Every structure is written in C-alpha cells, then in structure tokens.
Amino acid sequence: MRTMKNFILTLSALLFAFTLTAQSGKLKKADNYHSKIAYHEAAELYKDLIGSEVDSPQLKAKLADCYFQMGETELAEKYYSEMINSDQVENKDVYQYAQALKENKKYSESDKWMKKYNQMNPSDSRSKEFIENTNYIHRIHSQDPYFKIGKLKINTPETEFGGYKNGDKIYFVSNRVKKIAVQRYHSWNNKTFLDVYEAEIGDDNEIENASYHSKKTNKIYHEGPLCFSKDGKTVFFTRNNISKRKDRSDDKGIQNLKMYSASIDDEGNWVDEKELTISSTHYSVGHPTLSPDEKFLIFSSDMPGGYGGADIYKVELKPDGSLGQVTNLGAEINSEGQEMFPWMSEDSTLFLSSDGHLGLGGLDVFAVVFNKDGAFKKMINLGKPVNGPKDDFALILNPDNKTGYVSSNRSEGRGDDDIYSVTLLRPIKVNLMLKGLVADSRTNELLPNSLVELVDEEGNVVATTQSGADASYSLDLEEDKNYTVRAKQTDYFDDIRTVTTKDLDPNIEVIEQDLLLEKDPGLSLYALITDTKTGLPLEGVKVTLLDNMTGVSEEYTTEASGDLRKALMDKKLNDRGSYNLTLEKDGYFSKTVTYNTEFDREGQYDVHAKLNLAMDPEVTDLSEMIEINPINFDLNKYNIRPDAAIELDKIVEVMNQYPGLVIELGAHTDCRGSIAYNRKLSDRRAKASAKYIKDRITNPERIYGKGYGESKLLNGCECEGRVKSDCSEEEHSKNRRTEFKVISTGNDKLKVNNNSTDSFE
C-alpha cells in the first residue's frame, strides 16, 4: 500500500461521515472523491462504472491513479494498460504507468514508457535524469551495500514506521488497533489514523514493550513523523490541522499537515504544544529533523514555489525559538516528484526518501553528501538491501551514526509498513574511482601487465596497480585532490596524465582516463668529431650535450673512433629536438654548435651531416687556420675597401664560430715615411679593420686593433734618417701586412702582454 508515499503530506482528513454538496450521478461523486484525494471511495465508484456508458480512457486513468496512490500497483498497471495508448493519455498517466511497472519489477517495460515520457515532457528533471542514466538499475544493483538490514518483532499487520530515540526510550508511529470506543478511518485508503507510540530499546536494536504515548499527544487525526533535541527536552512533530475553526481545511476540503513543538517534562509528558509559524492551512509542512548543531530545522513541504510535489526545506531555528527564513534545498535534491522523510545524522549526512530520483521503485532512500562548506556534493541511492521495488523511507540513524532504523512496505514484511533495523557496513561518502585501459597510442593494441602509478601533488606514489589481462586498470581517489597518473611498459614511453577530484560534478563517481603509450621508435643522435686539417676522427674530445628543451646536460668523451651515440629515450615521433654540443680538447679550439631537428622518422639522426663538427687545432695567428689575402688600403687612407671587407669577413666567420676567441689585429707598414706618420696611419687602419669586425661578431670586445708602424720589420729594409734602403718593392711589401694574433682561445691557453689602447671612436 502507498500509505507513506503521499498521504503524509497531502492528506485528506475527511471521515466517512463528511457531507458532499449536491451532485448528480455516480461519476460526479467519484470525481469529487478523487479531487479530495479520497482514493478509496473514488476507486469503489470508478470500478462500478467500468463498462458503463460513462466508461472512458479518462475514467480508467483516474481509477488507475487511485490504485497507484493507495500502493496497489498491480491494479494500477492493469487499468493504465487499458488506456495508455489512447489519444486522451496525459503526461501524468505515462509517468505513473512507468512507475507502477517498476514497482511490479517490470524494469524493461518501465524503461520503455519512461522514454515515451521523456518525448512528451523532455524538460522534466525526472525524464532528463533517466535519459542520462539509462543503466541506473544495473548501477544500483552492482554497488556494494551500505547497510545490513534486520527484521523486528514490533511490527504488526498494520502500519509501523520510524524509530526516534530520546534517552532510553524510542518512539515510532503506527495505526495498529487501539482499545478505544470509536475507530476513525481516513479516506485515502480506508485505514485508521496514525499515532505516536513509545517503547524500550532491546538487544540488537529491537523495539520492545510498546505503549500508546498519550491521548494528549495523539489527537483524532494523524501524528508523526517527529524528532527530538539533543538534550531530550524538546520534540518537533507532525500533525493534521486540528483547528476547530472553519478554515482548518483548504479550498479543496483537505486538512493539510502542520508542524508543532512541545516541551518534555521530567515525567516524559509533552507539554506547552505550539504550532510552528511556518505551518499553513493551504499547504503541508512536516517530517522535522534537526541539523547536528541544532541551528536549522529541516522539513518537507508542498508549499508554493517548489519544484513539484513535496520538497525538502530548511529554516533557521533561532536561540529564542523563533524561526527565520525558509530555504528550499535546491534542484539537486528536489524534483517534480516527492522528497520526504528527511533525517540529518551526526556527521551532517542528509537522508531522505524520494520517488523523483532514479531508484528501484516507489520511494527509495537517498543520502545527500555535502562539501565541507555545506554545499551540495552528491546524492547517493543507498541501493539494496535498504531499497527495493516498493516504498522504502524514514531512515533514521542513532547518535552512534552506525545503527538505526528504516521503514518499508516490502512484500516480505508482516503487513503494511514495517520497521527494520539497519547497521552501517561502510562509510557513506562519494566514492571516486579512476579507471581506464592501457593501450598502444598508434595501433590501439591493448597492453596488459602495464604498471600504473598514482602520484600526489608532492610527487609521492600513493598507489600502484597493474593493468589486467584485458588491459584495464582502476585506482581509488580521494576527494579534493590533484593527481598525476603514470603508465609504464617495456619498450614504451611513459604516458603521464593529470587527474583532479576538485570541483567535480556531484553526479560523477568514476573518472575514466585511458593511458596511451607510444612505442619507443629507437631515436638516437650520432656525432662524428674530426680534425679539420686531416679529416681524421679525434679521440679524447669532451662533448657536453645540453638538451635545450629540458635543460638536462650530459658529458661524453670520444674514443679512437671519434664518435658518440645518444639514445633518446624521452623523445617520440614528431617531437622537436634542440641540443647544444660543446666540443673541447687540448690543442684545439673549443666550439659550441646547436642542432635543431624534428624527429619525423625512426632511427638515427647524424648531427655531423647537418653541422660542422670538425675541430681546428689551436694557432697563434689566424693565418695558420685560414687563408687571408693582404688587406689593402688606398694611399694614406684607412677606410675599408670592398676587397679588404672580403678578407675581414673571413675573420668574422671564424670569430663567430669560436665565441671564446680573442684576437689582436696588428697593422704594419714598411720603412718609407716618418716613424710617427707610419705608426699613426697603421693604428688607424688597425682600428678601422677591428671596428668592421666588432660590428659583426658576438662579444665585440674580443678583438682590438693596434698599429705598429715600421717597428716590426720582417727583413732588413730600414730606411729612416740617413739610412737609404736598396730593397726592392717586393721586399718592402712583405713588411706591409695585417696580422691576426690569437690572444686567447677561451681557455686562456695563449696570452700576450697588451699595452695598446683600443681608442678609436
């Protein structure tokens, strides 16, 4: 029966003796009962009209609705099936038909009609959630149980639900037969009204020695659900509107539920009852529970402005007992369906029952997990054995947060709604899992037995696993963390991915991340170092190889073969590479070259095929290294002529090739002309030549010009003063020369005393 599913918040308190306004005909009378949610009376009349002249798809839909609301889902399915394909079918009919089928364990057929409902009403949150999670039944069935469940002896063939502990007493709600003169029945399903009972707690959370609480508490209509303050001195409870005023019913004649508070005296009596200010004649409020800090009262209501039927709300409970602003807990928790029976545990987990979120049938119990700041994180269906095809509701945990009670009208019970004990088996939290496959990135070949490591933000490996025979892997994750996941396999490059559990969509439980490893293509660098003059391989060359991409530097020394080979274990096809190679050997000029390439093929890359890796022996003058023709100037001039520039460019090339090279450019004259004039002219020519080179090399201070005039003649062709030279012009020309003396190779191998000044403007 559907006693707990709807009447608790939209309850007709009409008795069999209520008076109907004058109406004609059984159909009108049945419709009137139906509109006043007197489903038992309406169903009796509609059933009599089947096959009559007023029979119609709409009549069958209303009859099916009556049975659906009373929890008689087999009859609801029967009558919905007889009208569901008519052109008069409405959205509500399709939805409730799908739900009736689900409660009757016909899941595939139910899914078919939920797809139909989605087509008819795609904006409904229930249809959208279904379309996005069509495998929800399998997912719920496959999860590990959160609780174990046990039967209790307290149950009777009538209704029992609850399990509200206060001190050494426990309270529950029941419509069990009472020893009173007049039994009253409500018109929803022709059952007696609910009252509060108190009992003792026995072994294994058994509820024993139950007794009727009090006639002062239990009025003529419904009481319950309820909750107690931690100090046991205050109770909040639900009751029908029992006002004696004419306005105790709404405009449909329905007496809605209200919430009350009462103080509890030393004898356990409930005194000083007060109706809470959030109660109303026009809508229901009920199902109270307190937040752990007792700053908020959480409840269920069908007040205007919600998302559908009954929603979960909270209201501030001020120190003076007054109530603050009412707040709806939002669309993540509430739906177009019914959300009821909230209960907040000591660890701030909110339990509630809903038929609007995806479940196994009827009302399912859900746990709502919040972030540390109190924001919604995830709503979890608690699955079996707490939930099943019928109504499961009113999960209440004791202060130990491990044991408690849940109620259900499942078929294995003693009667209508029964109370069951529950024991927590595992923490209720958002269980996050990382899973995926490990495969070859190019061929998609699966790679079983690959090592998978989970690394935290500090670089610690916090978990490891191996991909299975099907190449799948899975790792548990914690909330609000950043991770790196790394896969390793022989002859493959590692695949490294970042994974975060921060700011996740609350519906996410599994993060899927395939790890794709690239097979090592055998990339390598090969370099052959030779002597520039002989072309022979050079042994003993120190080679410093710097990877410009990573900053990693390695050193090698060549053997007699003059070569080196570097396997590039970190490089993949289509990667770019950039390397500096610095070559050093005693007696040779050091040099640094840069090798840039794109690894667009497998195998070996020959650096010397693209760059000059031949080393030049050290010299004292660049003329020993390269051929330099005489650098000529116009008579009495020192500007650089085009033919001189050609020769000076040779020096520029060498000095750029060897950035540590320091050169003195010395200019010399023959003896003709005065000593002072020759020194001045040669110095100007030297400095002009040096400036030409400075403007074209890195670190221009590496060259300076100095004029020697006729002070360093190469032969005896002197001609100063009274000395007359009889040297030929050819002999004089040997003294007119420009020398490029090596001062330093960068390793300070050679040095000279430099007394000149590089003073040209």
KAVENNOR-V439527 format. One record per pair of residues at least 24 apart in sequence whose C-alpha atoms are under 7 Angstrom apart, sorted by the first residue. I is the first residue (numbers start at 0). J is the second residue. D is the distance in whole Angstrom. If there is no record, write none. Layout:
i->I j->J d->D
i->I j->J d->D
This chain:
i->0 j->69 d->5
i->0 j->70 d->4
i->0 j->71 d->6
i->0 j->408 d->7
i->0 j->415 d->6
i->1 j->68 d->6
i->1 j->69 d->5
i->1 j->70 d->4
i->2 j->69 d->6
i->4 j->362 d->7
i->8 j->255 d->7
i->8 j->256 d->6
i->8 j->283 d->6
i->8 j->300 d->7
i->9 j->255 d->6
i->9 j->283 d->7
i->10 j->253 d->7
i->10 j->254 d->6
i->10 j->255 d->6
i->11 j->35 d->7
i->11 j->36 d->6
i->11 j->37 d->6
i->11 j->185 d->7
i->11 j->186 d->7
i->11 j->187 d->6
i->11 j->253 d->5
i->11 j->254 d->6
i->12 j->185 d->6
i->12 j->220 d->7
i->12 j->253 d->6
i->12 j->254 d->6
i->13 j->185 d->6
i->13 j->186 d->6
i->14 j->184 d->6
i->14 j->185 d->6
i->14 j->186 d->6
i->15 j->186 d->7
i->35 j->251 d->6
i->35 j->252 d->7
i->35 j->253 d->6
i->36 j->187 d->6
i->37 j->186 d->5
i->37 j->187 d->5
i->38 j->65 d->5
i->38 j->186 d->7
i->38 j->187 d->5
i->38 j->188 d->6
i->39 j->186 d->6
i->39 j->187 d->6
i->39 j->188 d->5
i->39 j->189 d->6
i->40 j->186 d->7
i->56 j->82 d->5
i->56 j->85 d->7
i->56 j->87 d->7
i->57 j->87 d->7
i->60 j->92 d->7
i->69 j->188 d->6
i->72 j->99 d->5
i->72 j->102 d->7
i->72 j->103 d->7
i->73 j->103 d->7
i->75 j->99 d->7
i->76 j->100 d->6
i->90 j->116 d->7
i->90 j->119 d->7
i->98 j->360 d->7
i->101 j->360 d->5
i->101 j->388 d->7
i->102 j->360 d->5
i->102 j->361 d->6
i->102 j->388 d->5
i->102 j->389 d->6
i->104 j->388 d->6
i->124 j->334 d->6
i->124 j->335 d->7
i->125 j->355 d->6
i->125 j->356 d->6
i->129 j->357 d->7
i->136 j->359 d->7
i->139 j->382 d->5
i->140 j->382 d->7
i->140 j->383 d->7
i->144 j->382 d->7
i->144 j->383 d->6
i->144 j->384 d->7
i->145 j->381 d->6
i->145 j->423 d->6
i->145 j->424 d->5
i->145 j->425 d->5
i->146 j->385 d->7
i->146 j->421 d->6
i->146 j->422 d->5
i->146 j->423 d->5
i->146 j->424 d->5
i->147 j->384 d->7
i->147 j->421 d->6
i->147 j->422 d->5
i->147 j->423 d->7
i->147 j->424 d->7
i->148 j->384 d->7
i->148 j->385 d->7
i->148 j->419 d->6
i->148 j->420 d->6
i->148 j->421 d->5
i->148 j->422 d->7
i->149 j->419 d->6
i->149 j->420 d->5
i->149 j->421 d->6
i->150 j->419 d->5
i->150 j->420 d->6
i->151 j->205 d->6
i->151 j->418 d->7
i->151 j->419 d->6
i->151 j->420 d->7
i->153 j->206 d->6
i->153 j->207 d->7
i->154 j->413 d->7
i->154 j->417 d->6
i->154 j->418 d->7
i->155 j->413 d->6
i->155 j->414 d->6
i->156 j->413 d->5
i->156 j->414 d->4
i->156 j->415 d->6
i->157 j->414 d->6
i->157 j->415 d->5
i->158 j->415 d->5
i->158 j->416 d->5
i->158 j->417 d->6
i->159 j->416 d->5
i->159 j->417 d->5
i->159 j->418 d->6
i->160 j->406 d->5
i->160 j->416 d->6
i->160 j->417 d->6
i->160 j->418 d->5
i->161 j->393 d->6
i->161 j->404 d->7
i->161 j->405 d->7
i->161 j->406 d->7
i->161 j->418 d->7
i->162 j->395 d->7
i->162 j->404 d->6
i->163 j->226 d->6
i->164 j->397 d->7
i->165 j->227 d->7
i->165 j->231 d->6
i->166 j->231 d->7
i->167 j->199 d->7
i->168 j->197 d->7
i->168 j->198 d->6
i->168 j->199 d->5
i->168 j->200 d->7
i->169 j->197 d->6
i->169 j->198 d->5
i->169 j->199 d->6
i->169 j->200 d->7
i->170 j->195 d->7
i->170 j->196 d->6
i->170 j->197 d->4
i->170 j->198 d->6
i->171 j->195 d->6
i->171 j->196 d->5
i->171 j->197 d->6
i->172 j->196 d->6
i->172 j->223 d->6
i->192 j->220 d->6
i->192 j->221 d->5
i->193 j->221 d->5
i->193 j->222 d->6
i->194 j->221 d->6
i->194 j->222 d->5
i->194 j->223 d->7
i->195 j->222 d->6
i->195 j->223 d->7
i->204 j->420 d->7
i->216 j->269 d->7
i->224 j->286 d->5
i->225 j->286 d->6
i->225 j->287 d->6
i->226 j->287 d->6
i->226 j->288 d->6
i->232 j->262 d->6
i->232 j->263 d->5
i->233 j->260 d->7
i->233 j->261 d->6
i->233 j->262 d->5
i->233 j->263 d->6
i->234 j->260 d->6
i->234 j->261 d->5
i->234 j->262 d->6
i->235 j->259 d->6
i->235 j->260 d->4
i->235 j->261 d->7
i->235 j->287 d->6
i->236 j->260 d->6
i->236 j->287 d->6
i->237 j->285 d->5
i->237 j->286 d->6
i->247 j->280 d->6
i->248 j->280 d->6
i->249 j->280 d->6
i->249 j->281 d->5
i->255 j->280 d->6
i->255 j->281 d->7
i->255 j->282 d->6
i->255 j->283 d->5
i->256 j->283 d->4
i->256 j->284 d->6
i->256 j->285 d->6
i->257 j->283 d->6
i->257 j->284 d->5
i->257 j->285 d->6
i->258 j->284 d->6
i->258 j->285 d->5
i->286 j->340 d->5
i->286 j->341 d->7
i->288 j->341 d->7
i->288 j->342 d->5
i->288 j->343 d->6
i->289 j->343 d->7
i->290 j->343 d->6
i->290 j->347 d->7
i->291 j->344 d->7
i->291 j->345 d->5
i->291 j->347 d->6
i->298 j->341 d->6
i->299 j->339 d->6
i->306 j->333 d->6
i->306 j->334 d->5
i->306 j->335 d->5
i->307 j->334 d->6
i->307 j->335 d->4
i->307 j->336 d->6
i->308 j->335 d->6
i->308 j->336 d->5
i->308 j->337 d->5
i->309 j->337 d->5
i->309 j->338 d->5
i->309 j->339 d->7
i->310 j->337 d->7
i->310 j->338 d->5
i->310 j->339 d->7
i->311 j->338 d->6
i->311 j->339 d->7
i->340 j->392 d->7
i->340 j->393 d->5
i->342 j->395 d->6
i->344 j->396 d->6
i->344 j->400 d->7
i->345 j->398 d->6
i->345 j->400 d->6
i->350 j->394 d->7
i->352 j->392 d->5
i->352 j->393 d->7
i->359 j->386 d->7
i->359 j->387 d->5
i->359 j->388 d->5
i->360 j->387 d->6
i->360 j->388 d->4
i->360 j->389 d->5
i->361 j->388 d->6
i->361 j->389 d->5
i->361 j->390 d->5
i->362 j->389 d->7
i->362 j->390 d->4
i->362 j->391 d->5
i->362 j->392 d->6
i->363 j->390 d->6
i->363 j->391 d->5
i->363 j->392 d->7
i->364 j->391 d->6
i->364 j->392 d->6
i->368 j->428 d->7
i->376 j->505 d->5
i->377 j->429 d->7
i->377 j->505 d->4
i->377 j->506 d->6
i->429 j->508 d->7
i->430 j->508 d->6
i->431 j->475 d->6
i->431 j->476 d->5
i->431 j->477 d->7
i->431 j->508 d->5
i->431 j->509 d->6
i->432 j->473 d->7
i->432 j->474 d->6
i->432 j->475 d->5
i->432 j->476 d->6
i->432 j->508 d->6
i->432 j->509 d->5
i->432 j->510 d->6
i->433 j->473 d->5
i->433 j->474 d->5
i->433 j->475 d->6
i->433 j->476 d->7
i->433 j->509 d->6
i->433 j->510 d->5
i->433 j->511 d->6
i->433 j->512 d->7
i->434 j->472 d->5
i->434 j->473 d->4
i->434 j->474 d->6
i->434 j->510 d->6
i->434 j->511 d->5
i->434 j->512 d->6
i->435 j->471 d->6
i->435 j->472 d->6
i->435 j->473 d->7
i->435 j->511 d->5
i->435 j->512 d->5
i->435 j->513 d->5
i->436 j->470 d->5
i->436 j->471 d->4
i->436 j->472 d->6
i->436 j->513 d->5
i->436 j->514 d->6
i->437 j->466 d->7
i->437 j->470 d->5
i->437 j->471 d->6
i->437 j->513 d->6
i->437 j->514 d->5
i->437 j->515 d->6
i->438 j->514 d->6
i->438 j->515 d->5
i->438 j->516 d->6
i->439 j->515 d->6
i->439 j->516 d->5
i->439 j->517 d->6
i->439 j->518 d->7
i->440 j->515 d->5
i->440 j->516 d->5
i->440 j->517 d->5
i->441 j->517 d->7
i->445 j->470 d->6
i->446 j->470 d->5
i->449 j->486 d->7
i->449 j->487 d->6
i->449 j->488 d->5
i->450 j->486 d->6
i->450 j->487 d->5
i->450 j->488 d->7
i->451 j->484 d->7
i->451 j->485 d->6
i->451 j->486 d->4
i->451 j->487 d->6
i->452 j->484 d->6
i->452 j->485 d->5
i->452 j->486 d->6
i->453 j->482 d->7
i->453 j->483 d->6
i->453 j->484 d->5
i->453 j->485 d->7
i->454 j->482 d->6
i->454 j->483 d->5
i->454 j->484 d->6
i->455 j->481 d->7
i->455 j->482 d->5
i->455 j->483 d->6
i->456 j->481 d->6
i->456 j->482 d->6
i->486 j->514 d->7
i->490 j->518 d->6
i->490 j->519 d->6
i->491 j->516 d->6
i->491 j->517 d->6
i->491 j->518 d->4
i->491 j->519 d->5
i->492 j->516 d->6
i->492 j->517 d->5
i->492 j->518 d->6
i->492 j->519 d->6
i->492 j->569 d->7
i->520 j->601 d->5
i->520 j->602 d->7
i->521 j->601 d->6
i->521 j->602 d->5
i->522 j->566 d->6
i->522 j->567 d->5
i->522 j->601 d->6
i->522 j->602 d->5
i->522 j->603 d->6
i->523 j->564 d->7
i->523 j->565 d->5
i->523 j->566 d->4
i->523 j->567 d->5
i->523 j->602 d->6
i->523 j->603 d->5
i->523 j->604 d->6
i->524 j->564 d->6
i->524 j->565 d->5
i->524 j->566 d->7
i->524 j->603 d->6
i->524 j->604 d->5
i->524 j->605 d->6
i->524 j->606 d->7
i->525 j->563 d->6
i->525 j->564 d->5
i->525 j->565 d->7
i->525 j->603 d->7
i->525 j->604 d->6
i->525 j->605 d->5
i->525 j->606 d->6
i->526 j->562 d->5
i->526 j->563 d->5
i->526 j->564 d->7
i->526 j->605 d->6
i->526 j->606 d->5
i->526 j->607 d->6
i->527 j->561 d->6
i->527 j->562 d->4
i->527 j->563 d->7
i->527 j->607 d->6
i->527 j->612 d->7
i->528 j->561 d->5
i->528 j->562 d->6
i->528 j->612 d->5
i->528 j->613 d->6
i->529 j->561 d->7
i->529 j->612 d->7
i->529 j->613 d->5
i->529 j->614 d->6
i->530 j->613 d->5
i->530 j->614 d->5
i->530 j->615 d->6
i->531 j->613 d->5
i->531 j->614 d->5
i->531 j->615 d->5
i->536 j->560 d->6
i->536 j->561 d->5
i->537 j->561 d->5
i->539 j->584 d->7
i->540 j->582 d->6
i->540 j->583 d->6
i->540 j->584 d->5
i->541 j->582 d->6
i->541 j->583 d->5
i->541 j->584 d->6
i->542 j->580 d->6
i->542 j->581 d->6
i->542 j->582 d->5
i->542 j->583 d->7
i->543 j->580 d->6
i->543 j->581 d->5
i->543 j->582 d->7
i->544 j->578 d->7
i->544 j->579 d->6
i->544 j->580 d->5
i->544 j->581 d->7
i->545 j->578 d->5
i->545 j->579 d->5
i->545 j->580 d->7
i->546 j->577 d->6
i->546 j->578 d->5
i->546 j->579 d->7
i->547 j->577 d->5
i->547 j->578 d->5
i->548 j->577 d->6
i->572 j->598 d->5
i->572 j->599 d->6
i->572 j->600 d->7
i->573 j->597 d->6
i->573 j->598 d->5
i->573 j->599 d->5
i->574 j->598 d->6
i->586 j->616 d->6
i->586 j->617 d->5
i->587 j->614 d->6
i->587 j->615 d->6
i->587 j->616 d->4
i->587 j->617 d->5
i->588 j->614 d->7
i->588 j->615 d->6
i->588 j->616 d->6
i->588 j->617 d->5
i->588 j->744 d->6
i->589 j->657 d->7
i->590 j->656 d->7
i->590 j->657 d->6
i->618 j->741 d->7
i->619 j->740 d->6
i->619 j->741 d->5
i->620 j->739 d->5
i->620 j->740 d->4
i->620 j->741 d->5
i->621 j->739 d->6
i->621 j->740 d->7
i->621 j->741 d->7
i->629 j->736 d->7
i->630 j->737 d->7
i->637 j->683 d->6
i->637 j->684 d->5
i->637 j->687 d->7
i->638 j->687 d->7
i->639 j->688 d->7
i->647 j->692 d->7
i->651 j->692 d->6
i->651 j->695 d->6
i->651 j->696 d->6
i->654 j->696 d->7
i->655 j->696 d->6
i->655 j->697 d->7
i->658 j->697 d->7
i->659 j->744 d->6
i->659 j->745 d->4
i->660 j->701 d->7
i->660 j->743 d->6
i->660 j->744 d->4
i->660 j->745 d->6
i->661 j->701 d->5
i->661 j->702 d->6
i->661 j->741 d->6
i->661 j->742 d->5
i->661 j->743 d->5
i->661 j->744 d->6
i->662 j->701 d->6
i->662 j->702 d->5
i->662 j->703 d->7
i->662 j->739 d->6
i->662 j->740 d->6
i->662 j->741 d->5
i->662 j->742 d->5
i->663 j->702 d->6
i->663 j->703 d->5
i->663 j->704 d->6
i->663 j->739 d->6
i->663 j->740 d->5
i->663 j->741 d->7
i->663 j->742 d->7
i->664 j->689 d->7
i->664 j->702 d->7
i->664 j->703 d->6
i->664 j->704 d->5
i->664 j->705 d->6
i->664 j->737 d->7
i->664 j->738 d->6
i->664 j->739 d->5
i->664 j->740 d->6
i->665 j->704 d->6
i->665 j->705 d->5
i->665 j->706 d->6
i->665 j->707 d->7
i->665 j->737 d->6
i->665 j->738 d->5
i->665 j->739 d->6
i->666 j->705 d->6
i->666 j->706 d->5
i->666 j->707 d->6
i->666 j->736 d->6
i->666 j->737 d->5
i->666 j->738 d->7
i->667 j->706 d->6
i->667 j->707 d->5
i->667 j->708 d->5
i->667 j->709 d->6
i->667 j->734 d->7
i->667 j->735 d->5
i->667 j->736 d->5
i->667 j->737 d->6
i->668 j->708 d->5
i->668 j->709 d->5
i->668 j->734 d->6
i->668 j->735 d->4
i->668 j->736 d->7
i->669 j->709 d->5
i->669 j->712 d->7
i->669 j->731 d->6
i->669 j->734 d->5
i->669 j->735 d->5
i->670 j->709 d->5
i->670 j->716 d->7
i->670 j->717 d->6
i->670 j->718 d->5
i->670 j->719 d->7
i->671 j->718 d->6
i->674 j->708 d->7
i->674 j->709 d->7
i->677 j->708 d->5
i->677 j->709 d->7
i->678 j->706 d->6
i->678 j->707 d->6
i->678 j->708 d->4
i->681 j->706 d->4
i->681 j->707 d->6
i->681 j->708 d->5
i->682 j->706 d->3
i->682 j->707 d->7
i->686 j->759 d->6
i->703 j->757 d->6
i->704 j->757 d->6
i->705 j->755 d->6
